[in-house]
Amino acid sequence: MVVSKKSEWWIGCGMGLVGIGMLFSTTWSSIFNAKIQQMMILKSGSTSFNIWREIPIPIYLECFLFNITNVDEILAGKNVTLKVQEMGPYVFKEINTKVNISWNENNTVTFRNQRFWYFQPDMSNGSLSDNITSINPIIATIAYTLRKERVILKVIVDMILRTYHTNMFLKANVSSWLFDGVGDPILDLVGHIPHLPYTIPFDRFGWFYKRNGSIDADGLFVTNTGGADFRDLGKIERWQQSNRTVYRDQCGELKGTTGELWALEDDQPEIQIFAADLCTHMSLAYSGPVVKQGLPGVEFAANDSLFDNGYKYPNMACYCDEVRDENCMAAGALNVSACKYGAPAFVTRPHFLGMDPYYPSKIEGLKPTENHNFKMAIEPVTGMPLAISAQLQANALVRHIPGISLNNQLPDADTLVPMFWFREDITVDEHYANFAAMALGVRYWFPYGCYFFIALGLCLIVTGVCRIRKYALKRLKDADIPASQKFLSHVDKKQDFALQLKEYKL
C-alpha cells in the first residue's frame, strides 16, 4: 500500500511539473515581452530612462573639412574645375544629456538636448590650428538671399561687400570653422543696421558656433513615453512648440524618434530618425541582420530614397515647392535653407554619395564609398541601439547672381560646394553588451528550463506508472500461488476418488 501511495505521489508531481512547464513555455514569450515593455517605457527610474537621458555608450564626432586647393587659378580667371582636399578627421568626444525634463499627463515628456564636445588630439588626423580655405559663407548667403531682389539693390550690396572683401574665399583654422566662429566685418555692419527685413542670428560663422553646451541649439522636444501604446515609444510629438516643420504637406509632419529608443515591429521595412538640424526626418531602409559585440540585431541604412526630392519617389516631392523650379535640387541633396535662416545650405551624404551626377561632376577630389553611408543597428527585442554611423555633409550652393559680382568668381555658374562632413559614431561597448545579453539570455534560456520541467515530469509519471504496474503484478502473482495450490489439491482429491471408485467396481 505504501508503494502505491508513493507512486501515485510521483505521478501527481510529474503531472504538476508537466503542467507548469507547458504553461510557462507557451506563455513565456508574452510574459517576457510585457516585462521588457515595462522596463523600456519611458518614465523616471525605468531602465530606458537612464539610457535615454544620457547615452551610456561612448560617442565620438569626426569632422572632415574640404580645403579648396586651386583658389589662385580660379581668381586668375581660368576655366578650371573646383578642386578640394579632404582634411581630418578632427575627433571630438561628445557628451549628450537630456535636460529640463518635465513629464506630461498625456504620456509624453518635454525636454531639451545639451551637448558638449571635447577635442581628442590623439584620435585626430591634424590640429585645430590647421588652415582651411573655402568659400566665404557670409558672401554666399547674402547673394543667395538677395537673388530675387532688384538689380540696383544687388549692385549697391556688391559695392559694400567689395569694401571689405577682395574675393569670395575665406581662410581660417579648423577651430574657427567649427566652434569658435569666423568673424566678418559685414556681420558687424549688419548688426548695427536696424529694421532689416532679413534675420541674421549670429555675430560669427561656425558650423557649431555657440552650440557647445547650449540647451537651445536643438530646440524643445516633446516625445511619447510609450505608456499608452508601446509602439509609440520615443516618437516625436512636438518640436519647437509645433507638430509641423518648415516643409509642406507630409514632408512637414513630425515623424520618427531622436534615435535613443525604438519599439520595432516584426519585419519592419524602415525607420525614421528626426534630425533637428534638418528640420525633418530621415528614412532608413532595412538592410539585413548584423551582430555587434555578440548581440544579434537588425541594420537600417540610407538608400536612394534619401533626399530624392520626388524624382524616383513621388512622396518625396514635397521637399520642393509645389511648382518645381531651379531651387528643387537634383536627387541626393536636400534644401535646408528654410531651416538655416535662408542660407544656401544643402545637405547630402558624404562625398555626394548616391547623388545625381550633375553637381558631383563639377568637383574634383571627391571619393564616395559605401563606408560614407548613414547606418543604424538596433537590437529588436529591447529596441536598444547597437551601433550608429550618422554621416551627413554640409554644402553651399553658389550660383552667379546678376549684380553681385563678388559672388560670381567660380568658373561654373551653378556649383554645389562641399564644405564639411561629419560622422557621429556610436558602437555598443562590452559593459553595455553584457547587460543586454543577460536580459536577452533570460528570454532564450528560460524556455529550456520549461522543457526540462516537462521532461522531468514525464519521467516521474513513467516511473510512477511502472512502479504501480510492478506492484500490481507482484500482488497478483502472490495471490495466484494459494489459488493454484487449492486448485491442484482439489484436482488430486478428485483423482483419488476416481481411483477408489474404480477399485470398488472391480
N, C-alpha and C positions, 0 to 999 in steps of 0.2 A: 504493500500500500504506500509505503514511503517513497519507493522508486517511482510509482505512478504519479504522485503529487509533485515530486521534484521534476520529472519530465514535463509535466503539464506547465510548471513554472518556467522551465526553459522555453517551451513553445510560446507561452504568453510573452516572455521577454523578447523573444525573437520576432514575434508579430509586432510588438511595440517598436522595436528598432527599425524594422522594415517600414512601418507606417511613418515614423519620424523621418527616416531617410528619404522616402518618396515624397513626403510633404515638402521638405526643405529643398530637395533637388528640383522640384517643379516650380517652387515659388521664390527660390533664392535670387534669381535674376531681378525680379520685381523688387524684392526687399533691398538688394544691393543698390539698384538704380535710385530707389527712394532715398536711401541713406546718402548716396553721392549728391543727389539734388539738395538734400538738407544741408550738406556741407558746403555746396557751391552757391546756394542762394546768397546774394549779397546782403549782408547785414552785419552790424557791429559784433565782432567776436567770432564770426564764421571763418572757416578755413580760407574761403575765397577772399575775404575782406583784406587779410594781410597781404595776399598775393597781389590783389588789385591796388591797394593803397601804395605799396612800394614793391615793385617787381624784385623778387629775391635773386634774380639771375643777373650776373654782370652784363652791362650794356656798354657798347663802345660805338662811338660815332666816328666814321672815317670820312674825311673831307678831301676831295680831289679838285684842284683848280686848274683851269685851262689858261695857259700863257700864250699870247699871240706872238709868234716869232718873226713875222715879216712886216712889222709896222713901217720900217723905213721904205720898203718897196711900195707899200700902199700909199704912203704920203708922197712918194715920188711920182704918183700918178700911173704906175704900171698896172696893167690889166692882169693881176695875179689872183690866184685862189688863196683865200684866207687859210693860213697855216696855224695850227695850235699844237701845243705840247702839254700833255697831262703832267701835273706836279702833285706829289703826295704819295701815299696818304698822310694827312695830318690827323692824328688819332686823339680823341678825347673820351675820357671815361664819363659816362652820363649817369646821373642820379635823378630818377624820375619819381616824384611823390605827388599824391593827391592831397590837396589842402582845402580849407574852408568847406569841409564836408557837412552836409545837412540832409537828414532823412525826411522824405515827404510821405504823406498819408496814402498816396496812390501808387505805392510800390516803386517809387523812383528815388534817386539820390542825386543831389546837386553838388557839384564840386568844381574846382579849378586844378589845372596842372602846374606844377612848379618843377622846373628842370635846371640842373646845374651841370656844367661841363668843365672837366679838368684835363688840361693838355698832358699827353703821355709821350714824352720825347723818345723813350726807349722803344716804343711801338711805331713811331712815325718815320717816314722817309723824307726828312727835311726839317727845317726850322721855321718857327713862326716869323722869323725875320726875312725869309725868302721873298724876293720881289716878284710880283706877278703883273703883267701888262695885259689889259683887256680894254674893251670899250668903256667909256665913261657912262655909267647907267643914268646919271643925272641928265646929261645931254640927250640920251636916247629917250628918256621918259618925257622930258619937256617937248621934244619933237613929236613923239607919238601922241601926246595929249592934245597938241595943237594942230594935228594933221588935217582937221576939217574946218579950221578957222580961216578967216580972210587972209589973203596973201600979205597985205600990208602989215597985219599984226605979226605974222611969222617973220617978216623981214626985220621988223623992229626987235623982236626977240633974238633973232640971229645976231644982230649988231651988239646987243647986250652980252650975249654968250661969248662973242669974239673979244669982248673987252677983257674977259677973264681967261679965255682958253684959246690956244692956237690950233688945236686939233681935238678930235673926239676920243682920243685914247687916254687911259689913266694907268699910272704905275704906282703900286702900293704894296706893302708887305702883307703876308698871309694874315697876320693878326688883325690888320686894319680891314681887310676884305671880309673877314669872318665876324669877329666880335667887337673890336674897338671902334669900327666905323671909319669911313673916309670922309674927311671934311671937304667942303666945296664952297667957294665964295658965293656961288649962285644961291645955295641954300641959306646962307647968311643974309643975302639981299632979300630973298623972298620972305624970310621970316620977319622983315621989318615993313613989309607992304600989307596994309590992312585990306580986308574985304575982297580977297582974291576968290575967284569962282572955283579954284581948284584946291584940294586939301593936300598939304604936304606935312605928314605927321612926324617926321624926323628931322633932326638938325644935322645928321650924318648918314652915310650909307654904309651898311654892312649886312651880310646875309643873316647874321644872328645878333645884330646890334640891339642892345637893351633887352635881350631875351634871357641872358644868363641869370638865373634866379628869379625871373619875372613870374608872377602868378596871373598876369593878364594876357600874355602873348598868345596862348592857345584859345582863350575865350572861356565862357561859362558853359558847362555841360550839365545836362540832366539825363541820367542813364537809368534804364529799367533794372530793377534788382532781381527779377525772375520770381518774386514772391507770389504773384497771382498766376503766372504762366511761365514755367521754367524755360520754355522755348524762346522767351523774350529776354533772357539773361544777357545783360551787357549792351543791349540795343540803345542807340542814341534816340531820345525822345524830343529833346530840345537843345538848341545850341545858340548862344548869344540871344537868349530870350525869344527865340522863334523856332517854329517847326519846319522852316524852309531856309534855303540859302540863296545865293545870288543868281543861280541858273534858272531857266524857265522850265515849266512842265515837270515831268518826272525826274529830270536831272537835278532839280532843286529840292527834291524830297530828302529828308534825313534818313539814311539807311546805314546799317552795319553797326559795328562796335568800335571802340578805340583800340582793340587788339589784345586786351589782357584776359578777357573771359569769353567763353564760347559755349553754346548749347547746340552741338552739332546733331543733325538728324542723320539717320542711316542713308548712305549713298547720296549725301548732299552734293549737288553738282558744282556749287560755287559758294564763296563767302564774300561779304562786303566789309571793307575797313574804311571807317570815316577818317579823313585827313583834314584837320583844321586848316593847314597851310594851303590846301587846295579849295577849301570851302565846298567840298563834295566827298563822295565815297569812291572807292576803287573796288572793282570786282576782280577776284582771283578765282580761276577755274581749277577744279580738282585735277591733279596731275599724277597721282598714284600713291602707293604706300611707301613709307620710309621708316627707318629705325634710327633713333637718336639716343645714345647712352644706354642701349639695350631696351629702350621703350619703343614699342610699335606705334606708329602714328600715320596720319594722312597728310599729304602735302598739297597745297594750293599754290598756283603760280599765275602770273600775268600772261595773257596771250594777246593775239592781235585785236581783240575787242577793246583793250585798254586804250583810251584816248582816240577811239576810232572816228568820232565826230559824225557818224551816220553814213560813212562811205560803204561799209560792208554790213554794219549792224544798225538798222533803222532806229532802234530805240536809243541810240547814242546821238542822234541828230540834234537833240535839244541842247547840246553844248555849243551849238552855233545859233546865230539869230534865225528867226523863222524864215526870213528872206536871206538865203545864203549869199555872202559876198566875200570880198578878199580877206575879211577878218576871220573867216572859217578856215582854220588851218588844215593842212594835209593830214591824213591819217597818221596817228602816232604822236601828236602834240596837242596838249590841252591849253586853251587860252584862259589864264587865270588873272588877267588884267583887272577884271571886276573885283577880284578878291585881294588885289595888291594896289589899291588906291590909283588905278588907272595906268600903272606902269606896263610897258610892253613885255610882260612876263609870261613865259610859256614853259610848260613842264613836259618832259619826255622821259623815257627810260635812258640810262647812261649810254653815252656814245651814240645816241639816236637809234638804239636797238629797236628793230621791228618797225621803223618809221618809213613812210613813203619816201622814195629816193630823191624827191625834188630838193629838199633842203640839205640832206647829208652829202649830196654830190657837190655841194658848194664849199665844203670844208675839208681840208687835208689834215690828217693826223688822228682821225677817229678810228677806233678798232673795236667795234661792238662784238661781244661774245655772249653765250648763254649765261655765263657767270655774272653778267650785269642784270639779270632778270630779278624781278621782285617775287620773293617766295616766302611761304609761311607753312610750318609744320605744326600740327595740333594733335594732342592725344585725344582720341574721340570719346572716351568714356567720361573723363573728368573735364574735358574742354580746356585743359591747360596747354599753353603754347610750349612747344618743344624747341623750336628754332624759328627765328625771323631774320630774313635778309631783306630789309626795306631799302630799296635803291631807287632814287629819282634824280633827275638832272634839271637844273635851272638854266634857262636860256633867255636871251633878249632878242626881240625882233627888231631889226634895223632896216627900215625902208626909206628910200630917198623921199624927202618931203620938200616940195617946191617952196622956196622962200627961206628954208633953214639950211644953208649950205654947209655949216659946220657938221651937221648930222649926215651929210651925203658924201663922205670920204671913202667909204668902202667901194671897191670896184663893182660889186654886184648890187643892184638897186633893191634887192629883196633877199636879205640874209638873216638866217636864224643863228645867232652867235652863241655857241656853248660857253657858259660862264663857269659853272662848277657843278659837281655832282657829289652826292653823299651816299654812304652805305651805313645803315644802322644795324649792327649785328648783335643778335641775342641767341645764345645757344644754351640749352639746359646743362647745368653742371652736375657733378656726381652726387652732391648732397640732395639737390632737388630731385634728381632722378631716383635716388634710393627711397625718398619719401613717397614719390608717385608709385614706384614699383611695389612698395609694401602695401599700399592701398589697393592696387590692382591685383596683387598676389592673393589677397583675401577673396577677391571675386573669382579668380581662376582655380584656386585650390580648395575652397570650401565645398564645391560640388563633389570632389573626390572623397572628402570626408563623409558626405552623404552616401556615396556609393559604398564606402567601407561599412557604414552602419547597416545598409541594406544587405550586403554580403554576410556580415556577422549575424544579422538577424536570421537570414536564411539558414546559415549553418546551425544556429541554435534550434530552429524549427526542425530541420532534418535530424539533428542529434536527438531531440526530444521524441520525435516520432519513432526513430529507430529503437530508442530505449524502451518506449511503451510496447512496441511490437515484440521486442526481445523478451520483455517481462511477461507479456501475454502468452507467447509461445511456451515459455518455461512453465507458467501456471497450467497451461493446457496439457503439457507433457506430464507434469506432476499429477494432474487429475486423471489422466489416462491409465496410469500404472495400476491402481487399485481396481479400476473398472475392468481392465484386461484380466487381472488375476481372478476377479469374481466370475467373469465370463468363462474363463478356462476351467475354473473349479466346477461351474455348473455343467459344462460340457463333459467333464470327467465323470460327474455323478450320473449323467445320462448314459454314458458308455458303460459304467459299472452295472447299472440297472438292466441294460440290454443284455449284457453277458449273463447276468443272473437269470434273466427270463429265458434265455436260450438254454442254459443248463437245466432249468426246471422242466422245460419241454422234453428235453432228452431223457 
